Every structure is written in structure tokens, then in C-alpha cells.
Amino acid sequence: MNKRILILLIGTLLVALPVLAIIESHSHSFVKTSDFERCSNEVEELKLCVENSIVTVSSGEQVQIKLVWVNSSDADRRIGNRRSGYSVTVTDKNGKKLIPVFEQKLIERQERIRKSGEEDKGIILRTFSGSDRGLYAEAKGIEKDKILLNDKMYDYDLTSKGIYFVTISKKVASLEKGKTIEIVLNDIEIRVK
């Protein structure tokens, strides 16, 4: 009887060990790599994600979108400058595109000049203080950045209560020398209460 039990145990182990080895070898493919709520499509092993796809603020409060660049390639990637170079589009819940405050002021100024018949003496460009350091994502790594939607460069008027939708894109150097790629992240929701 002991021989039978021993043979059964050995047979069970011979069948179970390869199954356990297969489970162990595939277990690494199920490791969670990020906690980001929304990401762009991956282009050349690079994608742009946001920590929170829904941002809720009070009227007049600064709107901050926390971005994360995910680089799954084996090469370090230069993203561009930190906190600049992003193309940002904001729409209201009806799909109407908002115009940044500085563009709105420019349009109003040009309209006043046109109506008055005065000569347009040019535009004074604003300069932004502070550092605009380079943004790099290391190989197989992540790099954090942020955009402030109602401050300086991206100065949208988000004081009216409601829901807004944001699309962020940025052109980045391609892995192919001399070319660029564009990373686009859609449907970030801003709720102003």
C-alpha cells in the first residue's frame, strides 16, 4: 500500500510540476505597470498618461493636469521642454472650443484697430519667467510633468461652472533621426463647481 501511495504522489508531482512551472513563467506578464487613468496610444514605445482623467476644482481655482510620460523602449527619450510645447485644446460640454485669454485679447485688439482705422504697431509678446528645463524619459521609465490650464502659457478662462474636455498633444523626436512623432491624449475632464 505504501508503494501505491508513493507512486501516486510521484505521478502527481510529475504532472503538477510542469503546470506550476508554466504558471510561474507567465505570472510576470500580469504585473501591473501603472496606475494611470488614461493614456494616449503608444507611438514608438512612448505614450502620454494622466494621473487623474477627471479633475474637479472650484471656480477660479488653478486647474492642474498631472502628466506622466511612459517610455517602454530601451533608449532614453528627449520629450522636449518641461511644461511647454504642448498643444492644448479645451472644449465645453457642447463641443464649443474655448479660446485662450491671450488669443481672445489679440482678437479684440485687432477688431478695435480695424474699426478705428488706426495702424497696427505690432504685438508685444509675453515672456514667461521660470525655468523650462528639458524633459527626458529614461529607458523603461516614466517622467512626470504638469500643465496649469489657467496660468501663463495655457491661460484658459475656466471660471464658469460646468464640465470641460481637454485634449493635449506634443510633438516629440522620433526614434528615426530627423523625424518627429505626435502623441495625443484625449478626453481629460475638468469639472468646475
C-alpha positions in Angstrom: 0.0 0.0 0.0 2.8 2.4 0.7 4.3 1.7 -2.7 1.0 2.7 -4.3 0.8 5.9 -2.4 4.4 6.7 -3.2 3.8 6.0 -6.9 0.6 8.2 -6.9 2.5 11.0 -5.2 5.4 10.8 -7.7 2.9 10.7 -10.6 1.0 13.7 -9.2 4.2 15.7 -8.8 5.4 14.8 -12.3 2.2 16.2 -13.7 1.9 19.2 -11.3 5.5 20.5 -11.5 5.3 21.4 -15.3 1.9 23.0 -14.8 3.4 25.1 -11.9 6.4 26.0 -14.0 4.1 27.2 -16.8 2.1 29.3 -14.3 5.3 30.7 -12.8 6.8 31.6 -16.2 3.7 33.5 -17.2 3.0 35.2 -13.9 5.3 38.1 -14.8 3.2 39.1 -17.8 0.4 40.1 -15.4 2.4 42.5 -13.4 0.6 45.9 -13.2 2.9 48.5 -14.6 0.9 51.7 -14.0 -1.9 53.3 -12.1 -2.8 55.9 -14.7 -6.4 56.5 -15.6 -6.0 57.5 -19.2 -3.2 57.2 -21.7 -2.6 58.1 -25.3 -2.0 55.4 -27.9 1.6 54.2 -27.8 3.8 55.5 -30.6 7.3 54.2 -30.9 7.1 52.8 -27.4 6.2 56.2 -25.9 2.9 57.3 -24.5 1.4 60.2 -22.5 -0.8 59.4 -19.5 -2.6 61.4 -16.9 -2.8 60.6 -13.2 -6.5 61.7 -13.0 -8.7 61.8 -16.0 -11.3 63.8 -14.1 -10.1 66.9 -12.3 -12.6 68.8 -10.1 -11.9 72.4 -9.0 -13.8 75.3 -7.6 -14.5 78.3 -9.8 -11.3 80.5 -10.0 -9.1 77.7 -8.6 -6.0 76.7 -10.5 -6.5 73.7 -12.8 -3.6 71.4 -12.8 -3.3 68.3 -15.0 -0.6 65.9 -13.9 1.0 64.2 -16.9 3.3 61.1 -17.0 5.4 60.1 -20.0 5.9 56.4 -20.2 8.9 55.1 -22.2 8.8 51.4 -22.8 11.8 51.5 -25.2 15.4 50.6 -24.5 16.5 54.1 -25.3 16.4 57.3 -23.3 13.9 59.8 -24.9 14.1 63.5 -25.1 10.5 64.8 -24.8 11.2 68.5 -25.2 10.9 71.3 -22.6 9.1 70.8 -19.3 5.7 72.5 -19.1 5.8 73.9 -22.6 5.5 72.8 -26.2 2.1 71.1 -25.6 -0.8 71.9 -27.8 -3.9 72.2 -25.6 -7.5 72.3 -26.8 -10.3 72.9 -24.4 -14.0 72.5 -25.3 -17.2 72.9 -23.2 -19.8 70.2 -22.8 -21.5 71.3 -26.1 -18.2 70.9 -28.0 -17.5 74.6 -28.4 -13.8 75.3 -28.5 -12.6 77.8 -25.8 -10.1 80.4 -26.9 -7.2 81.1 -24.6 -7.4 84.5 -22.9 -4.3 86.0 -24.7 -5.8 84.9 -28.1 -9.1 86.5 -27.2 -7.4 89.8 -26.2 -5.5 89.7 -29.5 -8.7 89.2 -31.5 -10.4 92.0 -29.6 -7.4 94.3 -30.2 -7.3 93.6 -33.9 -11.0 94.3 -34.1 -10.6 97.6 -32.3 -7.8 98.6 -34.7 -9.8 97.5 -37.7 -12.8 99.6 -36.6 -10.8 102.7 -35.7 -8.7 102.7 -38.8 -5.5 103.0 -36.7 -2.3 101.4 -37.8 -1.4 98.1 -36.1 2.0 98.8 -34.5 2.7 95.1 -33.8 2.2 92.9 -30.8 4.2 92.7 -27.7 4.9 89.1 -26.9 4.8 88.0 -23.3 7.7 86.3 -21.8 7.4 83.6 -19.1 9.5 83.6 -16.1 10.9 80.5 -14.5 12.8 77.5 -15.8 11.8 75.5 -18.8 14.2 72.6 -18.3 14.5 69.7 -20.6 12.1 66.8 -20.2 13.6 63.3 -20.6 12.1 59.8 -20.1 14.7 57.2 -19.3 14.7 53.8 -21.0 11.9 51.6 -19.5 11.0 54.6 -17.2 8.5 57.3 -16.6 8.8 61.1 -16.3 6.3 63.4 -14.7 5.2 66.8 -15.9 2.2 69.1 -15.5 0.1 71.7 -17.2 -1.7 74.6 -15.5 -4.7 75.4 -17.6 -5.4 78.9 -16.3 -1.9 80.2 -15.7 0.5 82.0 -18.0 1.0 79.8 -21.1 -2.2 77.9 -21.2 -4.5 80.7 -19.8 -8.0 79.4 -20.4 -10.8 81.2 -18.5 -12.3 78.3 -16.6 -14.2 80.4 -14.0 -17.7 79.5 -15.3 -19.1 76.4 -13.6 -19.5 73.4 -15.9 -17.7 70.5 -17.5 -14.9 71.0 -19.9 -12.9 68.5 -22.0 -9.2 68.8 -22.7 -7.0 67.3 -25.5 -3.2 67.5 -25.1 -0.7 66.8 -27.8 3.0 67.2 -28.1 5.5 66.7 -31.0 8.5 64.6 -29.9 11.6 63.5 -31.6 11.2 60.1 -33.4 13.5 57.2 -32.9 14.2 57.8 -36.6 16.8 60.5 -36.8 15.4 63.8 -38.2 11.7 62.9 -37.8 9.0 63.8 -35.3 6.0 61.9 -33.9 2.9 63.4 -32.3 1.5 62.0 -29.1 -2.2 62.9 -28.5 -4.1 62.4 -25.2 -7.9 63.0 -25.4 -10.9 63.3 -23.0 -9.5 64.7 -19.8 -12.5 66.0 -18.0 -12.4 69.2 -15.9 -15.3 69.8 -13.6 -15.6 73.4 -12.3 -18.0 73.7 -9.4 
